[in-house]
Amino acid sequence: MAKMHIKEIWVFNGAMARFPSGIFLYLKDAKDWIKENRLTGVLTKYPVNKGVYDWAIENDLFYPHEDKHKSPSFIGSFTCASMEHFHFEDGAED
């Protein structure tokens, strides 16, 4: 059996949700699920086996200028608006 090498996944976070409610390999599957369930929230492409903080630095999207930018609390809550993402309202792409 061939080993599958997954570089990225799609993660759906519903509006007001604390945790993701869907993880998908394929964008079409994610969008179909969101539409079928008339969901509101954000679908974001995430790198696999890499933190967003590290990904942003490697892609020259962020540079930690201050000491607080290197703290566990900052790294653990880091997000990047430059990640590919889509907004949905009642299942329709916004």
C-alpha positions as CSV (number, residue, x, y, z in Angstrom):
1,M,0.0,0.0,0.0
2,A,1.4,3.4,-1.0
3,K,2.0,5.9,1.8
4,M,-0.1,9.1,1.5
5,H,1.9,12.3,2.1
6,I,-0.6,14.9,3.4
7,K,0.8,18.5,3.3
8,E,-2.3,20.4,4.4
9,I,-5.8,20.0,5.7
10,W,-8.9,22.1,5.8
11,V,-10.3,23.0,9.2
12,F,-13.8,24.4,9.8
13,N,-14.5,26.5,12.9
14,G,-18.1,27.4,13.4
15,A,-19.1,30.8,14.5
16,M,-18.7,31.1,18.3
17,A,-17.2,27.6,18.5
18,R,-14.2,27.0,20.7
19,F,-13.0,24.0,18.8
20,P,-13.1,22.9,15.1
21,S,-16.1,20.9,14.0
22,G,-14.7,19.5,10.8
23,I,-11.4,18.5,9.3
24,F,-11.1,17.7,5.6
25,L,-8.4,16.6,3.1
26,Y,-10.3,18.1,0.2
27,L,-11.7,21.6,-0.2
28,K,-14.7,20.4,-2.1
29,D,-15.7,17.9,0.6
30,A,-15.5,20.7,3.2
31,K,-17.5,23.1,1.2
32,D,-20.2,20.5,0.4
33,W,-20.5,19.6,4.2
34,I,-20.8,23.3,5.2
35,K,-23.4,23.9,2.5
36,E,-25.4,20.8,3.3
37,N,-25.5,21.8,7.0
38,R,-26.0,25.5,6.4
39,L,-23.1,26.4,8.7
40,T,-21.6,29.8,9.5
41,G,-17.9,30.1,10.2
42,V,-14.5,30.0,8.7
43,L,-12.8,27.2,6.7
44,T,-9.0,27.5,6.8
45,K,-6.2,25.6,5.2
46,Y,-3.6,24.5,7.8
47,P,-0.2,23.0,7.3
48,V,0.3,19.4,8.6
49,N,3.1,18.6,11.1
50,K,3.9,22.3,11.5
51,G,2.6,25.0,13.8
52,V,1.0,28.1,12.2
53,Y,3.6,30.3,14.1
54,D,6.5,28.4,12.5
55,W,4.7,28.3,9.1
56,A,4.2,32.1,9.1
57,I,7.9,32.7,10.0
58,E,9.1,30.3,7.3
59,N,6.9,32.0,4.7
60,D,8.1,35.5,5.7
61,L,4.6,36.5,6.9
62,F,5.6,37.2,10.5
63,Y,8.8,38.0,12.4
64,P,9.0,37.9,16.2
65,H,10.3,41.4,17.0
66,E,9.5,41.4,20.7
67,D,10.3,38.9,23.5
68,K,6.6,38.4,24.1
69,H,6.3,37.1,20.5
70,K,8.4,34.1,21.6
71,S,6.3,33.2,24.7
72,P,4.4,29.9,24.9
73,S,1.1,31.8,25.3
74,F,1.7,33.9,22.1
75,I,2.8,30.9,20.0
76,G,0.0,28.8,21.3
77,S,-2.7,31.3,20.3
78,F,-1.0,32.5,17.1
79,T,-3.1,32.8,14.0
80,C,-2.3,34.3,10.6
81,A,-4.8,36.1,8.3
82,S,-2.5,35.2,5.4
83,M,-3.6,31.6,5.6
84,E,-5.9,30.6,2.8
85,H,-9.5,30.7,4.2
86,F,-13.1,31.1,3.3
87,H,-16.0,32.7,5.3
88,F,-19.5,31.1,5.3
89,E,-22.9,32.4,6.3
90,D,-25.7,29.8,6.6
91,G,-23.8,27.5,4.3
92,A,-23.1,30.1,1.6
93,E,-19.6,31.3,0.8
94,D,-19.4,34.9,2.0
